[in-house]
Amino acid sequence: MSLNIGIVGLPNVGKSTLFKALTKRQVDCANYPFCTIEPNKGIVAVPDERLQRLAEVSKPEKIIPATVEFVDIAGLVAGASKGEGLGNKFLSHIREVDAIVEVVRGFADPNIIHVAGKIDPAADVEIINYELIFADLETLGRRTSELKSEAKAGLAPKLGEKIGLMEKIKTRLEAGELVNSLDLTKDEGLEIRDLHFLTQKPILYVLNVDEASLNSSPPPLTIRGGAAVSPLNVRGDEGELITDLAKKFSPIIPICAKLESELAELAENEVQDFLKELGLKSTGLDTLIRASYKTLGLITYFTSGSDETRAWTIKEGTKAPQAAGVIHTDFEKGFIRVEVIDWKDYVAYGEVGAKEKGLMRLEGKDYVMKDGDVCYFRSA
């Protein structure tokens, strides 16, 4: 399935540097606002050690990972919802993505200007979120006016309930709350689905810190809601910044974009040696990619054989026929059953060995896929 994540932030917070590290693509990171005008796009692999483990057993000709498309969106400034800076273009690009990564600045550098004149990541997030809220309020206002006009004309039933829902959302938005934080019923969610509220999208927050502030062996930081962040921690003044940020927003992932950009230029074995020196299991970017994947409510199942070992992306809760349809629509239409082996059993015993030990299951149309399933679909 196709999915994309927009990287947003105020000018000069390091989001284009982060994008470059993510995609290993050279983008213009010049030190002035609005350097990024048209969004740059790049496809990146979702890090998944299970894929390589399965390939070691199947010895396929090809290994194909799951992927995420990241979009580097132009820098925003206060007043974007009113057309300031690149205003409407910025907002239109956000509407096209499935989730948002907000990059905020936690590093000090006199050679790189900050549009607000100070380093305050919590304030940066609030600027971005309020611009999204203002845009949503405009959308909400238009929809409310339409509903009230329809009510006067007696054109549709239950308009009073719909208008009441719009007023409830308006009150919460004006209080600074995002739509994705509201406790809406299933019917209410369906009612606003076509409005494509910007603040309804899942959001992750990246704090771009200085390399000197990275601590090589800290415990993972736990923040509001119990969400875990990157194994990289921060100390000193930047440690206070992320603590302040965590009180208001989550999930937060601290990353040194400059360091990650340099790591992206190294060979894989050199990266692993570097991580080992720091006592880390993965880069901050790998943590971000995995967190982005999880934030979208996605899981992975696998197919593995002599031709290819491949990771397939599906929504959590997807049933077997729809999962088969991700491979090819004909597989969903003609679905009969699916043969399922847990990836650990596949790695331990191989396909034949797992079958012999009774570790392969036959599942039907109502089977809900699990993360890590290795599947062979049977269809008519």
Summary of the structure (lengths in Angstrom):
residues: 380
radius of gyration: 23.2
end to end distance: 23.0
largest distance: 70.8
contacts: 1213
relative contact order: 0.14
helix: 45%
strand: 21%
